[in-house]
Amino acid sequence: MSDRNSRRITELVKQSGNTQCADCGFENPEWASFNIGIFLCTTCATWHRRLGTHVSKVKSLKLDKWDDEQVEMMDAGGNEQAKQKYEVHVPACYRIPRAGDPPVLLEQWIRAKYERQEFINVDKQTYITNNSIEGTLMKKARDENKYFPRKFVISDKSLKYYSKENSKEPKATIPLSELNVCLAPSKMNQDNGLQLSYMCDGSTRHMYVYHESGETIIQWYMAIRSIKLNWLMVAYPSVAAEELVPYLTNDFVIEGWLSKTGPNERDAYRKRWFILDDRKLMYHEGPMDAYPRGEIFLGYKDDNYSIKEGVPRGCKDHDFSFSLKTPERTFVMSAPTSDERSRWMQAINTVLERTLRPQDNQMAVNLVRKRPGKFSLDIFSLG
């Protein structure tokens, strides 16, 4: 009996729709929630166990024994059928996690689907039903590694924060059109963190916030995405929502330590924290700096942009070096390992291979001018 049920489970997981994890899309799931009727990867199975058996009952496909009733429940279910039930009303603004995404996004996606059932009961999606959101987030001080509670408000197409709870005027007002949100970057050491990046006095400003509740931080994250998507749909009524979603928020392509020289051939290498944000390559003294020391626009390869291993003639070599050529200057950098150099060069080259969009051209102009109040990439002015 046990062998027969094991064979049936093995056959079911090979059926169309079941060959990937129901929650993150990871290939070849090895677990299942038999009361829900879905197949899961190891990571998602771990989150399902934390829901409790009153929500999800998890078993290994290979290590556990399956009885007839459990197999029948899996046979009657399946990933596609569960999706039709538990994801019936997923809003377009909601970032559906994939394997490797931040744990907080994956956990809250699973809790939203099966515990809170947000995508069955639309009234539970407060991040899209409310026109404004207000609350307290822990914000990192600009020049020290300490966090303090600050009041944040999303309203009137902007994000505001206040230095004191009873302050009448906000410390800063950030147009959502200029705001990017990076979810839970590992350098923060905060599972429920956000890196907010926006333009301030001609340079990119980074702000770091977190909340002890993963559900709360994801509500803030999705609220920002929801409001931005609503505006874009009004501005571009003929464009499908799915085509606008990539403009809402973006995690950084890659970030980490590199060394770079100054503008002169004999300048010494200095260690800097680099961030690749779409076509903007920024370098900082430290990972959590509020402002970059420099910002480089990455254009199209046919416009005299290129990247290659090694250094120009006359320049001192260092570790695993590579050179980024722009119309204005050649930037010489080095990575600590060959693999790191390959990762950076591949990421940058992917950008250089991509033709410019209208908003990219505007960004290039603003970066060159670097005028206060003008150094911004406004996705709401797409041509």
C-alpha positions as a Markdown table, in Angstrom:
| # | Residue | x | y | z |
|---|---|---|---|---|
| 1 | Met | 0.0 | 0.0 | 0.0 |
| 2 | Ser | 2.8 | 2.4 | 1.0 |
| 3 | Asp | 4.7 | 1.7 | -2.2 |
| 4 | Arg | 1.7 | 2.2 | -4.3 |
| 5 | Asn | 1.0 | 5.6 | -2.7 |
| 6 | Ser | 4.6 | 6.6 | -3.1 |
| 7 | Arg | 4.4 | 5.8 | -6.9 |
| 8 | Arg | 1.1 | 7.8 | -7.2 |
| 9 | Ile | 2.7 | 10.9 | -5.5 |
| 10 | Thr | 5.7 | 10.6 | -7.8 |
| 11 | Glu | 3.4 | 10.6 | -10.8 |
| 12 | Leu | 1.3 | 13.5 | -9.5 |
| 13 | Val | 4.4 | 15.8 | -9.0 |
| 14 | Lys | 5.3 | 15.2 | -12.7 |
| 15 | Gln | 2.0 | 16.4 | -14.0 |
| 16 | Ser | 1.6 | 19.8 | -15.7 |
| 17 | Gly | 1.6 | 22.6 | -13.1 |
| 18 | Asn | 3.1 | 20.5 | -10.4 |
| 19 | Thr | 6.7 | 20.4 | -11.5 |
| 20 | Gln | 7.4 | 23.8 | -9.9 |
| 21 | Cys | 6.8 | 25.0 | -6.3 |
| 22 | Ala | 3.3 | 26.4 | -6.0 |
| 23 | Asp | 4.6 | 29.5 | -4.1 |
| 24 | Cys | 8.0 | 30.5 | -5.6 |
| 25 | Gly | 8.3 | 28.5 | -8.9 |
| 26 | Phe | 11.4 | 26.6 | -7.9 |
| 27 | Glu | 11.9 | 23.5 | -10.0 |
| 28 | Asn | 11.4 | 19.9 | -8.8 |
| 29 | Pro | 9.5 | 20.3 | -5.5 |
| 30 | Glu | 10.2 | 17.7 | -2.9 |
| 31 | Trp | 7.4 | 18.5 | -0.4 |
| 32 | Ala | 3.7 | 18.9 | -0.4 |
| 33 | Ser | 0.9 | 20.4 | 1.7 |
| 34 | Phe | -1.7 | 17.7 | 1.4 |
| 35 | Asn | -4.7 | 19.5 | 2.9 |
| 36 | Ile | -4.2 | 22.4 | 0.5 |
| 37 | Gly | -3.2 | 20.1 | -2.3 |
| 38 | Ile | 0.0 | 21.8 | -3.5 |
| 39 | Phe | 3.7 | 20.8 | -4.2 |
| 40 | Leu | 6.4 | 22.8 | -2.5 |
| 41 | Cys | 10.1 | 23.4 | -2.5 |
| 42 | Thr | 12.1 | 23.0 | 0.8 |
| 43 | Thr | 12.1 | 26.7 | 1.5 |
| 44 | Cys | 8.4 | 27.2 | 1.1 |
| 45 | Ala | 7.7 | 24.0 | 3.0 |
| 46 | Thr | 9.5 | 25.5 | 5.9 |
| 47 | Trp | 7.3 | 28.6 | 5.8 |
| 48 | His | 4.2 | 26.4 | 5.6 |
| 49 | Arg | 5.2 | 24.5 | 8.7 |
| 50 | Arg | 5.3 | 27.8 | 10.5 |
| 51 | Leu | 1.7 | 28.5 | 9.6 |
| 52 | Gly | 0.7 | 25.6 | 11.8 |
| 53 | Thr | -1.1 | 22.4 | 10.9 |
| 54 | His | -4.5 | 24.1 | 11.2 |
| 55 | Val | -3.5 | 26.0 | 8.0 |
| 56 | Ser | -1.1 | 23.7 | 6.2 |
| 57 | Lys | -0.1 | 20.1 | 6.7 |
| 58 | Val | 3.3 | 19.4 | 5.2 |
| 59 | Lys | 4.9 | 16.1 | 4.2 |
| 60 | Ser | 8.0 | 15.0 | 2.3 |
| 61 | Leu | 7.3 | 13.3 | -1.0 |
| 62 | Lys | 10.2 | 10.9 | -0.5 |
| 63 | Leu | 10.9 | 10.6 | 3.2 |
| 64 | Asp | 7.3 | 10.4 | 4.7 |
| 65 | Lys | 4.7 | 7.7 | 4.3 |
| 66 | Trp | 1.5 | 8.6 | 2.5 |
| 67 | Asp | -1.9 | 7.1 | 3.2 |
| 68 | Asp | -4.8 | 6.7 | 0.7 |
| 69 | Glu | -6.7 | 9.7 | 2.0 |
| 70 | Gln | -3.7 | 12.1 | 1.7 |
| 71 | Val | -2.9 | 10.9 | -1.8 |
| 72 | Glu | -6.5 | 11.4 | -2.8 |
| 73 | Met | -6.4 | 15.0 | -1.5 |
| 74 | Met | -3.3 | 15.6 | -3.6 |
| 75 | Asp | -4.9 | 14.0 | -6.7 |
| 76 | Ala | -8.1 | 16.1 | -6.3 |
| 77 | Gly | -6.0 | 19.3 | -5.9 |
| 78 | Gly | -2.8 | 20.3 | -7.6 |
| 79 | Asn | -0.9 | 23.6 | -8.0 |
| 80 | Glu | -3.1 | 25.0 | -10.8 |
| 81 | Gln | -6.3 | 24.3 | -9.0 |
| 82 | Ala | -5.0 | 25.9 | -5.8 |
| 83 | Lys | -3.8 | 28.9 | -7.7 |
| 84 | Gln | -7.3 | 29.5 | -9.1 |
| 85 | Lys | -8.6 | 29.6 | -5.5 |
| 86 | Tyr | -5.9 | 31.3 | -3.5 |
| 87 | Glu | -4.6 | 33.7 | -6.1 |
| 88 | Val | -7.9 | 34.7 | -7.7 |
| 89 | His | -7.6 | 38.4 | -6.8 |
| 90 | Val | -3.9 | 39.1 | -6.7 |
| 91 | Pro | -3.6 | 42.8 | -7.5 |
| 92 | Ala | -1.3 | 43.9 | -10.4 |
| 93 | Cys | 0.9 | 45.9 | -8.0 |
| 94 | Tyr | 1.7 | 42.9 | -5.8 |
| 95 | Arg | 5.2 | 41.6 | -6.3 |
| 96 | Ile | 4.9 | 37.8 | -6.5 |
| 97 | Pro | 8.1 | 36.3 | -5.2 |
| 98 | Arg | 10.4 | 34.0 | -7.1 |
| 99 | Ala | 13.0 | 31.6 | -5.7 |
| 100 | Gly | 15.8 | 33.6 | -4.2 |
| 101 | Asp | 13.8 | 36.7 | -3.4 |
| 102 | Pro | 14.0 | 38.2 | 0.1 |
| 103 | Pro | 12.6 | 35.9 | 2.8 |
| 104 | Val | 10.1 | 38.5 | 4.1 |
| 105 | Leu | 8.5 | 38.7 | 0.7 |
| 106 | Leu | 8.1 | 35.0 | 0.4 |
| 107 | Glu | 6.8 | 34.5 | 3.9 |
| 108 | Gln | 4.2 | 37.2 | 3.6 |
| 109 | Trp | 3.1 | 36.0 | 0.2 |
| 110 | Ile | 2.5 | 32.5 | 1.8 |
| 111 | Arg | 0.7 | 34.0 | 4.8 |
| 112 | Ala | -1.3 | 36.3 | 2.6 |
| 113 | Lys | -2.5 | 33.4 | 0.4 |
| 114 | Tyr | -3.3 | 30.7 | 3.0 |
| 115 | Glu | -3.4 | 32.3 | 6.5 |
| 116 | Arg | -5.0 | 35.7 | 5.8 |
| 117 | Gln | -6.5 | 34.7 | 2.4 |
| 118 | Glu | -6.0 | 38.2 | 1.1 |
| 119 | Phe | -6.5 | 37.2 | -2.5 |
| 120 | Ile | -9.8 | 35.6 | -1.8 |
| 121 | Asn | -11.1 | 38.5 | 0.3 |
| 122 | Val | -10.2 | 41.7 | -1.4 |
| 123 | Asp | -11.3 | 43.8 | 1.5 |
| 124 | Lys | -8.2 | 42.5 | 3.4 |
| 125 | Gln | -5.9 | 44.2 | 0.9 |
| 126 | Thr | -5.6 | 47.5 | 2.8 |
| 127 | Tyr | -2.5 | 48.5 | 0.8 |
| 128 | Ile | -4.7 | 49.0 | -2.3 |
| 129 | Thr | -8.0 | 50.1 | -0.7 |
| 130 | Asn | -6.6 | 53.0 | 1.4 |
| 131 | Asn | -5.6 | 56.2 | -0.4 |
| 132 | Ser | -3.1 | 57.0 | 2.4 |
| 133 | Ile | -1.0 | 55.1 | 5.0 |
| 134 | Glu | 0.5 | 56.4 | 8.2 |
| 135 | Gly | 2.6 | 54.8 | 10.8 |
| 136 | Thr | 6.0 | 54.5 | 12.6 |
| 137 | Leu | 9.0 | 53.0 | 11.1 |
| 138 | Met | 12.5 | 52.7 | 12.5 |
| 139 | Lys | 14.8 | 55.0 | 10.5 |
| 140 | Lys | 18.6 | 54.9 | 10.4 |
| 141 | Ala | 20.4 | 58.1 | 11.3 |
| 142 | Arg | 22.2 | 59.6 | 8.3 |
| 143 | Asp | 25.7 | 59.6 | 9.8 |
| 144 | Glu | 25.6 | 56.8 | 12.4 |
| 145 | Asn | 24.4 | 53.2 | 12.6 |
| 146 | Lys | 21.5 | 53.9 | 14.9 |
| 147 | Tyr | 17.8 | 53.6 | 14.2 |
| 148 | Phe | 15.1 | 55.9 | 15.7 |
| 149 | Pro | 11.3 | 55.7 | 15.5 |
| 150 | Arg | 9.9 | 58.2 | 12.9 |
| 151 | Lys | 6.5 | 58.9 | 11.7 |
| 152 | Phe | 5.9 | 58.2 | 8.0 |
| 153 | Val | 2.9 | 59.2 | 5.9 |
| 154 | Ile | 2.0 | 58.3 | 2.3 |
| 155 | Ser | -0.4 | 60.8 | 0.8 |
| 156 | Asp | -0.8 | 63.3 | -2.0 |
| 157 | Lys | 1.6 | 61.4 | -4.3 |
| 158 | Ser | 4.4 | 61.7 | -1.8 |
| 159 | Leu | 6.1 | 60.0 | 1.1 |
| 160 | Lys | 6.7 | 62.2 | 4.1 |
| 161 | Tyr | 8.6 | 61.6 | 7.3 |
| 162 | Tyr | 8.7 | 63.6 | 10.5 |
| 163 | Ser | 11.7 | 64.0 | 12.9 |
| 164 | Lys | 9.3 | 64.1 | 15.9 |
| 165 | Glu | 5.9 | 62.6 | 16.5 |
| 166 | Asn | 4.2 | 65.9 | 17.1 |
| 167 | Ser | 6.0 | 67.8 | 14.3 |
| 168 | Lys | 3.7 | 69.8 | 12.1 |
| 169 | Glu | 6.1 | 70.0 | 9.2 |
| 170 | Pro | 7.7 | 67.0 | 7.6 |
| 171 | Lys | 11.5 | 66.6 | 7.7 |
| 172 | Ala | 11.3 | 65.6 | 4.0 |
| 173 | Thr | 8.7 | 65.2 | 1.3 |
| 174 | Ile | 9.7 | 62.7 | -1.3 |
| 175 | Pro | 7.6 | 62.5 | -4.6 |
| 176 | Leu | 6.8 | 58.9 | -5.2 |
| 177 | Ser | 7.6 | 59.4 | -8.9 |
| 178 | Glu | 11.3 | 59.8 | -7.8 |
| 179 | Leu | 11.3 | 57.1 | -5.2 |
| 180 | Asn | 12.7 | 53.6 | -5.6 |
| 181 | Val | 12.3 | 51.0 | -2.9 |
| 182 | Cys | 14.8 | 48.1 | -2.5 |
| 183 | Leu | 13.3 | 45.3 | -0.4 |
| 184 | Ala | 15.4 | 43.9 | 2.5 |
| 185 | Pro | 19.0 | 44.3 | 1.2 |
| 186 | Ser | 21.2 | 41.9 | 3.1 |
| 187 | Lys | 23.6 | 44.7 | 4.1 |
| 188 | Met | 21.0 | 46.1 | 6.4 |
| 189 | Asn | 20.9 | 43.0 | 8.6 |
| 190 | Gln | 17.2 | 43.6 | 9.0 |
| 191 | Asp | 14.9 | 41.0 | 7.5 |
| 192 | Asn | 12.0 | 43.5 | 7.4 |
| 193 | Gly | 14.0 | 46.4 | 6.0 |
| 194 | Leu | 13.6 | 48.8 | 3.1 |
| 195 | Gln | 16.2 | 51.0 | 1.3 |
| 196 | Leu | 14.5 | 54.1 | 0.0 |
| 197 | Ser | 16.4 | 55.9 | -2.7 |
| 198 | Tyr | 15.4 | 59.3 | -4.2 |
| 199 | Met | 16.9 | 62.5 | -5.5 |
| 200 | Cys | 18.0 | 65.2 | -3.0 |
| 201 | Asp | 19.9 | 68.3 | -3.9 |
| 202 | Gly | 21.3 | 66.9 | -7.1 |
| 203 | Ser | 22.4 | 63.5 | -5.8 |
| 204 | Thr | 20.8 | 60.2 | -4.9 |
| 205 | Arg | 19.8 | 60.0 | -1.2 |
| 206 | His | 19.5 | 56.6 | 0.5 |
| 207 | Met | 17.3 | 56.1 | 3.5 |
| 208 | Tyr | 17.1 | 52.9 | 5.5 |
| 209 | Val | 14.0 | 51.9 | 7.5 |
| 210 | Tyr | 12.6 | 48.7 | 9.1 |
| 211 | His | 9.7 | 47.4 | 11.1 |
| 212 | Glu | 9.6 | 44.5 | 13.5 |
| 213 | Ser | 6.6 | 43.1 | 11.7 |
| 214 | Gly | 7.1 | 41.6 | 8.3 |
| 215 | Glu | 3.5 | 42.0 | 7.5 |
| 216 | Thr | 3.7 | 45.7 | 8.2 |
| 217 | Ile | 6.8 | 46.3 | 6.0 |
| 218 | Ile | 5.3 | 44.5 | 3.1 |
| 219 | Gln | 2.1 | 46.6 | 3.4 |
| 220 | Trp | 4.2 | 49.7 | 3.1 |
| 221 | Tyr | 6.0 | 48.3 | 0.2 |
| 222 | Met | 2.9 | 47.2 | -1.7 |
| 223 | Ala | 1.1 | 50.5 | -0.8 |
| 224 | Ile | 3.9 | 52.4 | -2.6 |
| 225 | Arg | 3.7 | 50.1 | -5.6 |
| 226 | Ser | -0.1 | 50.4 | -5.7 |
| 227 | Ile | -0.2 | 54.2 | -5.7 |
| 228 | Lys | 2.5 | 54.4 | -8.4 |
| 229 | Leu | 0.7 | 51.9 | -10.6 |
| 230 | Asn | -2.6 | 53.7 | -10.2 |
| 231 | Trp | -1.0 | 57.0 | -11.4 |
| 232 | Leu | 0.7 | 55.3 | -14.3 |
| 233 | Met | -2.5 | 53.7 | -15.5 |
| 234 | Val | -4.2 | 57.1 | -15.5 |
| 235 | Ala | -1.3 | 58.7 | -17.3 |
| 236 | Tyr | -1.1 | 55.9 | -19.9 |
| 237 | Pro | -4.6 | 54.4 | -20.2 |
| 238 | Ser | -3.7 | 52.5 | -23.4 |
| 239 | Val | -0.8 | 50.6 | -21.7 |
| 240 | Ala | -1.6 | 47.3 | -20.0 |
| 241 | Ala | -0.9 | 47.2 | -16.2 |
| 242 | Glu | 1.6 | 44.4 | -16.7 |
| 243 | Glu | 3.7 | 46.6 | -18.9 |
| 244 | Leu | 3.8 | 49.3 | -16.2 |
| 245 | Val | 4.7 | 47.0 | -13.3 |
| 246 | Pro | 8.5 | 47.1 | -14.0 |
| 247 | Tyr | 8.5 | 50.8 | -13.3 |
| 248 | Leu | 7.2 | 50.5 | -9.8 |
| 249 | Thr | 10.1 | 49.4 | -7.7 |
| 250 | Asn | 13.4 | 47.6 | -8.4 |
| 251 | Asp | 15.9 | 45.8 | -6.3 |
| 252 | Phe | 19.5 | 46.7 | -7.3 |
| 253 | Val | 21.0 | 44.6 | -10.1 |
| 254 | Ile | 24.2 | 44.0 | -8.0 |
| 255 | Glu | 26.1 | 45.7 | -5.2 |
| 256 | Gly | 29.3 | 45.1 | -3.3 |
| 257 | Trp | 32.9 | 46.1 | -2.7 |
| 258 | Leu | 35.2 | 47.1 | -5.6 |
| 259 | Ser | 38.3 | 49.2 | -5.8 |
| 260 | Lys | 38.7 | 52.1 | -8.1 |
| 261 | Thr | 41.3 | 54.7 | -9.1 |
| 262 | Gly | 40.9 | 58.5 | -9.4 |
| 263 | Pro | 40.7 | 60.3 | -12.8 |
| 264 | Asn | 44.6 | 60.3 | -13.1 |
| 265 | Glu | 46.5 | 57.3 | -14.3 |
| 266 | Arg | 48.8 | 57.3 | -11.2 |
| 267 | Asp | 45.9 | 57.7 | -8.6 |
| 268 | Ala | 45.8 | 55.0 | -6.0 |
| 269 | Tyr | 43.0 | 52.4 | -5.8 |
| 270 | Arg | 40.5 | 53.1 | -3.1 |
| 271 | Lys | 37.9 | 50.6 | -1.8 |
| 272 | Arg | 34.3 | 51.7 | -2.5 |
| 273 | Trp | 30.9 | 50.1 | -2.2 |
| 274 | Phe | 29.3 | 50.0 | -5.6 |
| 275 | Ile | 25.6 | 49.8 | -6.5 |
| 276 | Leu | 24.2 | 49.1 | -10.0 |
| 277 | Asp | 20.8 | 50.6 | -10.2 |
| 278 | Asp | 19.5 | 50.1 | -13.7 |
| 279 | Arg | 21.7 | 52.6 | -15.8 |
| 280 | Lys | 23.1 | 54.3 | -12.8 |
| 281 | Leu | 26.4 | 53.0 | -11.3 |
| 282 | Met | 27.0 | 54.6 | -7.8 |
| 283 | Tyr | 30.0 | 54.2 | -5.5 |
| 284 | His | 30.1 | 55.0 | -1.8 |
| 285 | Glu | 32.6 | 54.9 | 1.0 |
| 286 | Gly | 30.5 | 52.4 | 2.9 |
| 287 | Pro | 27.5 | 50.1 | 2.2 |
| 288 | Met | 25.1 | 52.1 | 4.3 |
| 289 | Asp | 26.1 | 55.6 | 3.3 |
| 290 | Ala | 23.3 | 58.2 | 2.8 |
| 291 | Tyr | 24.9 | 59.6 | -0.4 |
| 292 | Pro | 27.2 | 58.2 | -3.1 |
| 293 | Arg | 30.6 | 59.8 | -3.7 |
| 294 | Gly | 30.0 | 59.5 | -7.4 |
| 295 | Glu | 27.4 | 58.4 | -10.0 |
| 296 | Ile | 28.1 | 57.1 | -13.5 |
| 297 | Phe | 25.5 | 56.9 | -16.3 |
| 298 | Leu | 25.7 | 53.8 | -18.3 |
| 299 | Gly | 24.7 | 54.5 | -21.9 |
| 300 | Tyr | 24.3 | 52.3 | -25.0 |
| 301 | Lys | 27.4 | 50.5 | -26.4 |
| 302 | Asp | 27.2 | 52.2 | -29.8 |
| 303 | Asp | 27.5 | 55.6 | -28.1 |
| 304 | Asn | 31.1 | 55.0 | -27.0 |
| 305 | Tyr | 30.4 | 52.9 | -23.8 |
| 306 | Ser | 32.3 | 49.6 | -23.3 |
| 307 | Ile | 33.7 | 47.4 | -20.6 |
| 308 | Lys | 36.7 | 45.1 | -20.8 |
| 309 | Glu | 39.2 | 43.2 | -18.6 |
| 310 | Gly | 42.5 | 44.9 | -17.6 |
| 311 | Val | 43.6 | 48.5 | -17.3 |
| 312 | Pro | 44.6 | 51.2 | -19.9 |
| 313 | Arg | 48.3 | 51.5 | -20.8 |
| 314 | Gly | 50.2 | 53.4 | -18.1 |
| 315 | Cys | 47.7 | 52.6 | -15.3 |
| 316 | Lys | 48.7 | 50.5 | -12.4 |
| 317 | Asp | 47.0 | 47.1 | -12.3 |
| 318 | His | 45.4 | 45.7 | -9.1 |
| 319 | Asp | 43.8 | 42.4 | -8.3 |
| 320 | Phe | 41.2 | 41.5 | -10.9 |
| 321 | Ser | 40.9 | 44.7 | -12.8 |
| 322 | Phe | 38.5 | 45.9 | -15.5 |
| 323 | Ser | 37.9 | 49.2 | -17.3 |
| 324 | Leu | 34.6 | 51.0 | -18.0 |
| 325 | Lys | 34.8 | 53.4 | -20.9 |
| 326 | Thr | 32.4 | 56.3 | -21.2 |
| 327 | Pro | 32.4 | 59.3 | -23.5 |
| 328 | Glu | 33.8 | 61.5 | -20.7 |
| 329 | Arg | 36.3 | 59.2 | -19.0 |
| 330 | Thr | 37.6 | 55.6 | -18.5 |
| 331 | Phe | 36.9 | 54.3 | -15.0 |
| 332 | Val | 39.4 | 51.7 | -13.7 |
| 333 | Met | 38.1 | 49.3 | -11.1 |
| 334 | Ser | 39.1 | 45.9 | -9.6 |
| 335 | Ala | 37.3 | 43.1 | -7.9 |
| 336 | Pro | 38.6 | 40.9 | -5.1 |
| 337 | Thr | 38.1 | 37.7 | -7.1 |
| 338 | Ser | 37.9 | 36.6 | -10.7 |
| 339 | Asp | 34.3 | 35.5 | -10.2 |
| 340 | Glu | 33.3 | 38.8 | -8.7 |
| 341 | Arg | 34.8 | 40.6 | -11.7 |
| 342 | Ser | 32.9 | 38.4 | -14.1 |
| 343 | Arg | 29.6 | 39.1 | -12.2 |
| 344 | Trp | 30.1 | 42.9 | -12.4 |
| 345 | Met | 31.3 | 42.9 | -16.0 |
| 346 | Gln | 28.3 | 40.7 | -17.1 |
| 347 | Ala | 25.8 | 42.9 | -15.2 |
| 348 | Ile | 27.2 | 46.2 | -16.6 |
| 349 | Asn | 27.6 | 44.8 | -20.1 |
| 350 | Thr | 23.9 | 43.7 | -20.0 |
| 351 | Val | 23.0 | 47.3 | -19.4 |
| 352 | Leu | 25.3 | 48.6 | -22.2 |
| 353 | Glu | 23.8 | 46.1 | -24.7 |
| 354 | Arg | 20.3 | 47.6 | -24.1 |
| 355 | Thr | 19.1 | 50.5 | -26.2 |
| 356 | Leu | 18.1 | 53.7 | -24.5 |
| 357 | Arg | 14.5 | 54.4 | -23.6 |
| 358 | Pro | 13.2 | 58.0 | -23.5 |
| 359 | Gln | 13.5 | 58.1 | -19.7 |
| 360 | Asp | 17.1 | 56.9 | -20.0 |
| 361 | Asn | 18.0 | 59.8 | -22.2 |
| 362 | Gln | 16.5 | 62.2 | -19.7 |
| 363 | Met | 18.5 | 60.6 | -16.9 |
| 364 | Ala | 21.7 | 61.0 | -19.0 |
| 365 | Val | 21.1 | 64.7 | -19.4 |
| 366 | Asn | 20.4 | 65.2 | -15.7 |
| 367 | Leu | 23.4 | 63.2 | -14.6 |
| 368 | Val | 25.7 | 65.3 | -16.8 |
| 369 | Arg | 24.2 | 68.6 | -15.6 |
| 370 | Lys | 23.9 | 67.6 | -12.0 |
| 371 | Arg | 21.8 | 70.6 | -11.2 |
| 372 | Pro | 20.0 | 70.8 | -7.9 |
| 373 | Gly | 16.4 | 69.7 | -8.2 |
| 374 | Lys | 16.9 | 68.5 | -11.7 |
| 375 | Phe | 18.9 | 65.3 | -11.1 |
| 376 | Ser | 16.0 | 62.9 | -11.3 |
| 377 | Leu | 14.6 | 60.0 | -13.3 |
| 378 | Asp | 10.9 | 60.6 | -13.5 |
| 379 | Ile | 9.2 | 57.5 | -14.9 |
| 380 | Phe | 5.9 | 59.5 | -15.1 |
| 381 | Ser | 7.3 | 61.5 | -18.0 |
| 382 | Leu | 7.8 | 58.6 | -20.4 |
| 383 | Gly | 7.7 | 59.7 | -24.0 |
